[in-house]
């Protein structure tokens, strides 16, 4: 049965590559990235094998503990990334539990992350080449560490499967989890600053971590190499007990997930309220705008892009920690406009099969494009105005207000027009309705990167006239050029917006069924 599960995993992986050449491109890019990471790890391990053993222990214990923690936390950020190992898919099968556990654990190694972790962990044993006993212990510890990583990830997936019956839990956990990722730069810089101020900080931290379940398994060969046999045996015991506890927790959660499969309980709501449909006019454009704005407010996939805005303020303030005059906050308005405008390009893809409503009811492409733009503009315009005006006033640079407003509004309006064209012709896989907002559909990385990269580049290119005027106004200090920048941003943005709605509408009218098939293929 274990071999059958592994063959099933490989078969599903092979079949996914046949769906589209983009799947193969994504796998190749992922493999190249994994090879790059593995090469860097091998180089680091080679350096550690030639240096002081105390330094090697410090590095391996800290990096290894971070790897275990990463394997445990990543499934929270991307629930069900490995669709073939989702416990909910085995609800209707009478697979013996021990064999299912073994199959899922070994199957977790099939893939780029599992392969990189396994090879790097085994290679870490060679660091202790001066002691044959330490090398042997390193191989055993590496296998324990790798399966601890895999089982920790499976525990997280099984726990999230049990909790995923609560839609609110999935929405909130996914959005909250992105906060430390966005603030990763400031956090790392703060930690690095603290580390640099204390030369013995890392060794003492490693000694402490080596007695925790996260780092104990990585310290076993190091302690043997340093002649600390007693502590090595104790840490090996900690590692084995921790892996056993994880396996037991996984078994309990998996049984619960198989017996009580996840479900989304329908919320009971009082009737009689139309929401935004009662606010917008009763026209095709108004209906599309009401529907789109409802999703912007309630769908966590849209909310993820809105959450980045306040975090962007924190990042800009952090990057601007200089003794001179603060400048970066002035870029907040254009950056917010850029992100909000291009975020509209995934609107149709987020619809998935719900886009059938637009095709079957005969809504014109222009009405669809205009309605989606109107929904986003309801909150995007006020947010961009605030993000543009406040930094100028708070920093005492009111003379730059027309320039910043011109660039921001030009970026927003022209971006709306570009997104109206892009989303009508070029789509890419996005998380399905109800899934984690940060899930990456398998094999879609290359196409997503290409479409988004070219689209964002085009968004910058189409506003080059406004950017040129803004640069001239700042360098010369001319008030006339400042106001010309504002006028150019409004006129160029409005023109590109109307053109985008018209062109995107024509494309949507011409290829509506094909667009529906494209956004519904990832079901």
N, C-alpha and C positions, 0 to 999 in steps of 0.2 A: 504493500500500500504506500509506503514511503517513496519507493522508486516511482510508483505511478503518479504521485503528487508532483515529484520533480519533473517527470516527463510532461505532465500537464502544464507546469510552469513554463518549460522550454517551448512547448507547442504553442501556447498562447503568445509568448514573446515572438516566436517566428511568424505567426499569423499576423501580429500587429505590424510587422515590418512590410507585409504584403499589401496593406491597406493603401499606402501612399508612399511615394518616394521621399516625402518630407519626414516620414517616420525613420527611414534609413539615415537621412541626413542628421536628424536629431540624435540617433544612437551613435553615429560616427563622431559628431561633435562632443557628445558626452564622454565617449571613450577617449578621445584626444585630451579632453580636460582631465579625466581620471588619470591618464598616463602622465600628464604634466604634473599633477599633484603627487603621484607616486614617485616620479623622478626626483622631485624636490625632497620628499620624505627619505628616499634612499640616500640622497646626497647628505642630508642632515644626519642620518644614522651612521654613514661612513665617517663623517667628521667626529661624531661622538665616540666611535670605536677607537679613535686615535688620541682622544683627549682624556682628561682626568675622569675617573669613574664616578666620583661624587657629582660632577657636572652632568655626566650622562644620566645618572639616576634622577637628578632634578628635572632634566628636560623630558625624559621618557615618562616619568610619573605624571607630570603636569599635562603633557600633551595627551597621554593615554586617558587620564581622568576626563579631560575635555571631550575626547572621542566618545566615551561611554555616555557622558551627559548629552552630547549632541544626538546620539542615536536614540536616546530616550525622549528628547524634546522635539525633534524634527517632525515626528508624526502628529504632534499637536498643531503645528503650523500648516501641515498639508495632509489632513486626514485622508487615508485611503489612497495615497499616491500609488502604492503597489496594489493594483486592483486584484491581481491573482492571489494575493495573500490576505484579502479581506475576510475575516471570520464569518461575516454575515452571509457570504456566498456558499457556506457549507451547511446552512440551516436545514436544507431538505435532504441531506445525504447522511446515511448512517455509517460514517467513517469512525472506526474505533478511536477513542480520544488519545491514547498514547501514540498511535501511529500518526494521527493528525498533528499532534504537537511536534513530533519529530520531523514530519514532512514540512511543516511550516517553518520550523527553525532552520533546517538545512536549506530549504528553498529561499530563505532570506539572504543567503550568501550569493544567490544567482542574480547578478546585476552589478553595475559599476560600483556603487558604494560598498557592497559586500566584498567584492573582489579586491578593491583597494585596501579596505580595512584588514582583510585576511593576509594579504601579501605584506603589508606594512608591519602588521603585528608579528608575523613569522620572521621578517627581516630584523626586527628589533632584538631577537635572540642573538644575532651575530655580533652585536655590540660587545657582548661579554665573552669574546673569543679567547681571552686569556684563561678562562676557567671553564673546562668541559662540563662540570656539574651545573654551572650557571647557564651554559648554552642549552643543555637538556631541559633544565627547569624553565628556561625562557620559551622553548617550543611549547611545553605543556601549558605554561601561563598564557601564552599567546592564544592558544585554542580556547582556553577558559575565557579569556578577555573577549574574543570575537563572539562566542556564543552568548556571553553576558550582554554584549551590545545588541545582538539580534533579539534576544529574549526581552530585553528592556524595551526595545521598539515594539515588539509584539504585545507586551503588557500595556503600553500606552495606546496602541490601536484597539486592543480588546476593551480597555477602559472607556475609550471614546465611543466605541460601538455601543456600550451599555448606556452611556450618557447621551448618545446622539438622538434619542427619542425626544429630547427637549430641543426644539428648534432654537429657542432663545440661548441655550448653552452654546450651541455651535456658532451662532452669530457673534455672541460676545467674546467667546474664547478666541475665535479667529481674528477679530479686530484688535483685541488687547495684545495678542501675541506679536503683532507687527511692530508695536512700540519699541521694544528693545532692539529690533532689527534696524529700524530707521535711526535710532540713537546709538548704533553700534560704534560709529566713529568717535563721538564724544566719550563714550564709555571706555573704549580702548585707550584713547589718549589720556583720560584721567587715571586709568590703571597704570599706564606706562609712566606717567609722571610720578605716581606714588612709588613704583618699583625703582625708578632711577634715583630716588632720594634715599633708598636704603639698599646697600649692596648685598646684604644677607637676607633680603626679604624672600626671594625665590627659593633658596635652599630650605629655609625654615618652613615656608609654605608647603614645599614638596614633602618634607618630613611629616607634616601634619596630615596632608592628603593621603600619604602612603598608608595610614592607619584607618582610612575610611573605605567603605565598599567600592567607591569609584576608583581609587588609586592603589589599593592593596595588591591586586593581581599584577600590576606593572612593576611593583617594587620587589617582588620575590627574587628574580634572577639577580637584581642589583645587590640585594642584601647577601645573597650567597657569594657573589663575586667579592664583596667586601668582608667576607668572613663572619657575617652576622647570621648564623644558622638558625638560632632560636627565633629571631624576629621574622626570618623568611618563612619558617614553618607556621608561625602565628598568622602572618598575612595571607599565606596560601589557604589556611583554614577560613579566614574572613572571606576570601574570594569565592571559595566553594560554597560556603553557607549562603552568601549573597546570591549567587547564581541559583542555588536551590530554592531560596525564598522567592526569587523572581519567577522561576518555573512553576512553583505552587500558585502564586498569585495569577499567573497567566492561565493556568488550568482552571482556577475558580472563575475568572472573568470570562474565559472562553465557554465554559459550560453555561454560564448565565446568558451569554450572547446567543448561543445556539438554542437554548430553551425558550428564551424571550427575545425574539429578533427585534431590531429597532423599528420604530414606527413614528410617524409624525401625527400627533393627535391634532385633529382639526379644532381650531379655536372657535369658541361660540361667541358670535358677535350679534349685536342687536341690528335689526334691519332699519331701513328708512333713511340712512345716511349715504350720500353719494360720494363723499370725500371730495377730491379735486375735480371729479366729473361734474359736481354742482357749482364749481367756481369758473371753469373754463367754458367758453361758448360751445353750443351744441353743433359744432362743425367737425369735419374730419380732422382738421388741424388741431382743434381744441380737444377732441377725444384722444388723439395720439399724445398730445401734451399732458393731459390728465393721467393717462396710463403710465407714461414715461416718468413723470414726476413722482408718482406713487412708488415706482421701483427705486428711484433715486433716494427716497426717504426710508423705505422699508427693506430693500434688498441689501444684505451685507456686502455683496460683491461691488456694488456702487459705493457703499459707505466706506470701504477700504480706501478708495481714492480720496474721499473727503477727509479721512482721518489724517492723511499725510500732511494736510495744510498746516494745522497747528504745530505738528512736529517739524515742519520745514522752518518755521520761525525759530525754534530752538536751535536747529542745526546752523542757520545763518548767524544767529547771535554767537554761537560757540566759535564758528570759523572766523568771526570778526573780532576775536580777542586780541586786539592790538592797542598800543599806546597812542596811535594816531587817530585820525578822524574816522568814525565808522562809516563804511560805504555799502557793505554787502546788504544790509536791510533794505536799501533802496531797490534792490533787485527782487524783492519779495512779490510785488505786484505782477511784473512780467512772468516770473516763474509760476505763480499760482494760475495766471491766465493760460500759460502754456500747458500745464498739466490738466486743468479742467477742460480746455478746448479739445485736446487730443483724447481725453478720456471718453469723449462721445463716440470715438471711432469703434468702440467695442459694443455699442448699445444694441445693435442688431444681433450680434453674436450671443449676447447675454439672453436675448429673447428665446433662443432655442426653438422648440416647436410652437411656442406661443406666437411666433411670427406668422403662423397660419392665419390668424385673425386678420392681419393686414392684407394678405394675399386673397383670402376667400371673400372678404367684404368689398374688395375693389377700391380700397383707399389708394389714391393717386400717390405716386412717388414723391411729388413736390409737397403734398400735405404731410406725408410721413416725415420727410426731411425737416420741414418747417416745425412740425409739432415736437420733434425730439430736440431741436435747437431751442425752441421756446421753453421747454421744461427745464433744460439745463441752465438757460439764461436767467430763470427766475431767481436762482440763488447765486449763480456764477457772477453776474454783473455786480450785485452789492458786495460780494466778497472781494472781487478784484478791485473795486473802487476803494474799499476800506484798506486793503493791502497796499494800495498805491498811495493813498493820501496820508495815512497815519505816519509811516516812516519819514516822509518828507517834512511833516509838521513837527514831529517829535525830535528830529535831528536838526531842526532849524534850517532846512534846505527848501524853503517854499518856492524859490525861484526854479527849482527842478521839477515842480509839480506838473506843468504842462508836458514836459518831456516824458516823465514816468507814466502819466496817464495816456499819452499818445502811444507809447510802446505797448502798454498793458492792454488797452482797448483794441489796438490794431492786432495784437497777438491773439486776443480772445475771439474777436469777430472773424478774422481770417482763418483761425483754427477751426471755428465752427464750420466754415465753408469747406475747408479741406476734409474734415471728418465726415461731413455729409457725402462727400465723393468717395472717400476711402471705404467707409462702412457699406456703401452700396455695391462695391465691386470686389474688395479684397477682405476676406474674413480669415480668422484663425481660431483655433480651439481655445475655449475659455472654460472655467469651472461651470458645471451644470447647475441649474437652479436647485437650491437646497444644499449644495456642497460647500466645502470650505472655500472662503474667498481667495485663498492663496495657494490653492491646489494647482499644480501644473499638469495638464493632461499629458499622458505618455506620448513621446514622439513628436510633440508639437513645438518644441523649443526653436528649431531652425526657422520654421515659417513665421512664428511669432516674432522672433528677433528680426527677420528680414522685413516684414510688413511694418512693424513698429519703428525700426531703425530708419527705413526709407521715409516713412510718414513724418517722423519727427524732424528729419533733415529737411524735407520739403516745407514743413511748417516754418522753419527758420528762413529758408530761401525766399518764400513769398513775402516776408515782411522786411527784406533787406533794404528797400527804399526808406522805410520808417526808421530802421536801425541806423542807416547812414545819416539821416537828418538828425536823429537824436545824438549821435556821436559828434556831429558838427556843432550842434547847439551846446553841448557840454564843453567842448574844447575851446570854442570862441566866446562862450558866455552871452551869446546873442539872444535877446528876448524874442526877436522876430522868428529866429529859427526854432525856438522852443514852442511858440504857438503854431508854427507851421508843422512841427512834429505832431502836435495834438490833432490838427486838422487832417494831416496825411494819414494818421492812424485811423481816424474815424471814417474818412472817405474810402481809403483802400480796404479797410476791414469790412465796411458795409458792402462795397462792390464785390469783394471776394465771397462774402457770405451769400449774397443773392445768386452769384454765379454758381457757387457750390450747391445750393439748394436746387437750382435749376438743372445742373448737369447730373447731380446725384439722383434727382427725381427721375430724369430720363433713363438713367441706367437701371434704376429700380423697376420702372415700368416695363423695361425691355427684358429684364432677367429676374423677375420676381420668383418664379418657381425654382430656378436654379439657385437663387440666393437662399430660399427656404431649405432646399436640399443640403446646401453647404453648411448652414448653421444647425441643422438637425442631425448631421451624420454622426456626431459624437454622443450617442444616446446610451 
